[in-house]
Amino acid sequence: MLSNIFTVSFFVSLLASTIRLATPILLPALGQTFTQRAGILNLSVEATMTIGAVAGFAATFFSGSLWLGILSGMVFGMLYGLFMAILSVTLRANQVIAGITLNILGAGLAVFFYRVIFGIQSLPPQVEPFKMLKIPFLSDIPFIGVIFFQHNIIVYLAFIMVIVTWFILEKTTFGLKIKAVGENPKAADSKGISVNKYRYIAILIGGIYAGAAGAFMSIGYLNIFTESIIGGRGFIAVSVVIFARFLPIRAMWGALLFGVASALQLRLQALGIDVANQLMLMLPYALTIIALVLASKKAEFPSAYTIPYSRKER
Amino acid sequence: MLGELKNKHNAVEMHNIVKEFYDVRANDDVDFFVKNGSIHGLLGENGAGKTTLMNILFGIYHPEEGEIFINGEKQDISSPTKAISLGIGMVHQHFMLARPFSIVENVMLGRKSRKGILLDTKETAADLVALAEKYKMKIDPYAKVWQLSVGEQQRVEILTALYQGAEVLILDEPTAVLTPQEVEGLFETLREMKNDGKAIILITHKLEEILSIVDEVTVLRDGSMIGHVEVNENTTKSELTKMMVGRDVLFNFNKACIKTGKEKLVIKDLKVLNDKNFLALDGFSLDIHSGEILGLAGVDGNGQKELCEAITGIRPIEAGEVKLDTINIENKPPIVAINKGISHIPEDRHITGLALGWSLKKNLILKTFKDNTKFGLVDEKKIEKRWKSAQVDYDIKANSGEDSAKDLSGGNQQKVILARELGSHPVILIANQPTRGLDIGATEYVRQKIIDAKGDGAGVLLVSADLEEILQLSDRIAVIYDGKIMGILPCGSNVKNIGELMMGKKLEVEENEK
């Protein structure tokens, strides 16, 4: 019986779906790599993604443009990041408390605006989501083509951003400054780098990535918006960054791990395996946490992680 | 005298500087002049306002009043960036380096890249090596900062400032963390820079340094400028001390230099890990006798902290023995060490030594809560009595025992710790950097109390990076390097020999000295 299930086509579709499901973890994780490297733990990623999902959905619904949807997700994600930046950088609030508060506020705001815009309808409004973009030639390669080269454009972009993020952090002056304000803000300050400016930028970048990922969920992965559309992915992304030791390429592996567990869980349910579906739903989250904890024994945090900066204090 | 100076072309002139923090005047109408091509000492006790004055020059603080002239032109130094652009560089006491970064990355932080938004790592690295050679230093630009010794980190700081084009270089207590040989190397570099026409400002409270390298010295006390002296062969230590402290200070402690008691604490082949899971102590052996002060000299970070923590039960021991009399106490919880009479003055007053937010009274009985209870409840009366007598015995300046520990000066905080740790008449006292960051008066007091404890029969392990302190107090001097004892020397040993051992070199003359 098992040999009937675990066929080649099963694995091909499992892996293809892994890539797709990893995307909404990968994008916010890359954004949070900037934010956390700058010393800010932003726990409101989940809410930022939910806001991005509403903003993206509404923009696409009324304009008919998917790209406007993604842009709208990014803009509103950035605006919501601004709250975190003001609280944690300017007002020097405790980051954990600020993050949790903004999370609750953001979830409420997202649903509120969805209701205001769309009212309560028996059938949820829908949009036409991003279509699969087959890469010429590459998508025709047996197995590999289906797994890697038959996705929508956002998926490709997300994986390209892994390299871009790595490059920015390791090879540019901007990346070095971001890391410096998270590592030793006093040193950065003494070398003429504005700690607050770079922390703001790092938080806003995190917001943009998260907003884009939220929009991906409502107009790229699904075609509707629901209250629980993000389903904890924002929190998983935050922990992926930590457990990936703040390295973009490791964050990609963390996201793929979550992706494969999610894909497996969906398929096993579809096959009607006799396990309570609540347990199955837990699988990706539990597996990701366990694997990441094992992989993260040596995680070295930026020295100024979660510590607000002030010149006067020594 | 100041009038004469003004006529020359001064690298730095600071006029009538006033800086206030809350209600305290950290700088009160201070004048400060530095010539080009000279080494200028800024002398004063802790809290005299030296660092504040230099932070103003470097643009970190903005003064309430006063004017600053750089090379004769009036400047408003609003930020470190501005200071750097004016050719002022500063090497802070706590290094301004990002530890996971490489040397070259740290240097690039403060500069515009030649490649626009991309890092110019290779070019900068090559420049650095060349610059280092010019000033007789050696560096590997790609080494990570956390791998470097303290002396090497300091070199990185100096190079960074020079690379940014510093013509005025401020060094804040640069020798506090160096071995005598490293100090010589630093001084050589500084002389080289002076010959290059640069102005060097040396913030210090060490008189030997002033006399050995400085051309002129400005003395600060309690935020005010006390005087300005040109250093020559007629300048004496006592003259400078008097200016600095406002009274005569005698640092002469009577030393017996004899081993009186019997072996009390025996440490054998100890292996202990540091926070990064590397071996901080690797086969460390030492014994401490009753009634002696055993000075443990060494550069910071060679396992001293881990040793103190291992003995007192705060840090797990991987292998080896710690015996008090004949009883093994390794890997026992801290309460065992406490009950057996091992007291500990930890390295960091603020983190390990005190609960800063707590009252002085509570800090005083932190280790003896049990003895201060009645029917299982806290016995306030008993504690108050204990506090009253401690305040008198240890001369703690505080309004009441209810004050929180963070409101006290460093010296008074240390006195509270002394009262707690010595009040129980320990058999062993572990004193780790007991006078670090204290002013001369408090230092004198703490040292005297340690000597009293020894007179009381305690075996004292004195850990200090300050060689002068080790030499003044110790009956025997052990030197630690890279987690091992390099050698044990009798009191009165040659500083040079101790310095060699501190850098990990074996002594050839060791036999002769015994």
Interface residues (C-beta under 8 A of the other chain):
Chain A: K171 T172 T173 F174 L176 K177 K179 A180 E183 N184 K186 A187 A188 D189 S190 K191 G192 I193 E300 S303 R311
Chain B: F58 I60 S79 P80 T81 I84 M90 H92 F95 M96 L97 A98 R99 P100 F101 E105 N106 M108 L109 G110 S113 I117 L118 L119
